[in-house]
Amino acid sequence: MVELNKIGVVGAGVMGRNIALFFAQSGHQVQLFDVNHDAVTSALDAVGQTLARAVDKGRVSADDAAATKARLSAASELADLAECDLVIEAIVERLDIKQQLFAQLEEVCGAETLLATNTSSLSVADIFANLTHKDRALGLHFFNPAHIMKLVEVITAPPVSQIRCDDLVIYLNQIGKTAIKVKDSPGFIVNRCARPFYGEALAILEEGDFSAHQIDAAMRAQGFRMGPFELIDLVGADINLAASETMAKAFDYNPRYYVFDRLQRQVDEGALGRKSGKGFVTEDVQVDLAEADQNQIAERILATLINEAASAVDDQVAAPQDIDLAMQLGLNFPKGPFAFLAEIGLDRVREILAHLEENAPTYLEGRYRPAAALQGEKFDA
C-alpha cells in the first residue's frame, strides 16, 4: 500500500498553492517550489490568509491552522524535493515545459518517488514520454479550489503501475478526496463529458429561437445551479474557447466538438463574462419561457450530454457510475448523465438524437450519431 509522508508541489499559482494546502491540512509535510521564488512567498502568504479566514468563520481551530502552516515550507530548488514520496506539477499547460520539468525531477528524486501532473488538457503519456522510469508517473487532476473540491481524476497511462494507481486512489479517498481512476484520453471525464453542456447550448443559441437567458433558465429548472452561459461567463469565454479548441483538435475535429462561431465572436468582441463586465448573461433580463420550450431545450442538451458520456464508456475512459460521480463532484451537476438517462429513457434519448441528426446542418452531420453503448435494446456498458 502506498504511504505518503512528504509531498512536493511545483508551481505556486492558485492551483499549486491549494494542492499544497490540501495535503498540509491532511497531515503531510509539504514543500512548495516555483522558479519565481517571490511567487512561493506570495503563495504561502495567501495560504495563511485562507487559513485565517477559516478560523474566523469557525471552520478550523486556531491550533489546527497553525499546525497546517507549520507543515508548509518553501523549496529553494528542485533538489530540495529529492526525498519526497510524491511530487505534483501544477505549472503552465505547455507540453515542452512540463517534459523539461519531469526530466529534471527524474534526475533529483528517488526511484520510489511518484511523479504526477495536474494537467487538465494534455496527454499524460505525452508528458512522460521521455522519462526512463515511466512506471511511477501518472496524472492527478485536481479541481479548483483544490483544497475544497472533493474530486481528483487519477489518470493512468501505460506503463504506469496499475497497483500504484489503485493504491493511490484508495489513499486519496482515505484522506478526504473522492478519487476516480480514469484512462488517459482527451479531456479525461469532466472536461470531455461537459462539452455538450456548453456546445449544444451554443448550437441552440445560433439557431436563433431562444436567448442565452432562456437556455440557462431551462437548465436551472432541471436542477442545475448555473446554466451553460452563466458558467461560460463565470470561467471566461476565452477559457471556454481554448478548451473547446483543444478538444476539437484532440478528436480530429469530430463535429461533436465543433467550435461554434458565437463563442469565437464573444471572445473577439471582448465580452468574456464577469472578468470583462460583459458576457452572454451578465445583464439582468426577465425570462419568459413556456414549459414546452423549457422541456425542449433541456431534453436536447441532456441527450447530447448522455451521448458524450456513453461515447466515453465506449472508449473505456471510466465506468458509468464513476462518470456520474465525477460530473456531480467536478461540476456540481444535480445528477450524472446516466442518472438522467434512467429518467428520460433510452428510447426517448435515441429519438431526440435521431431528430437532431436528421435536421443537422452539413457542418454538424454526425454530431448526434448515438454512441455504441446507446444502440442496443437497453443501455449496456
DABEL-V697103 format. One record per helix or strand of 2 or more residues. SS is the DSSP state (H for helix, E for strand). FROM is the first residue (numbers start at 1). TO is the last residue. Records with the same first field share a line. If there is no record, write none. Layout:
SS: FROM-TO  FROM-TO
//
This chain:
E: 6-10  29-33  72-74  86-89  114-117  137-142  151-156  178-183
H: 14-25  37-56  62-70  78-81  95-108  124-127  134-136  162-174  190-193  195-207  212-220  228-235  237-250  255-257  261-268  291-314  320-331  337-344  346-358  362-364  372-374
//
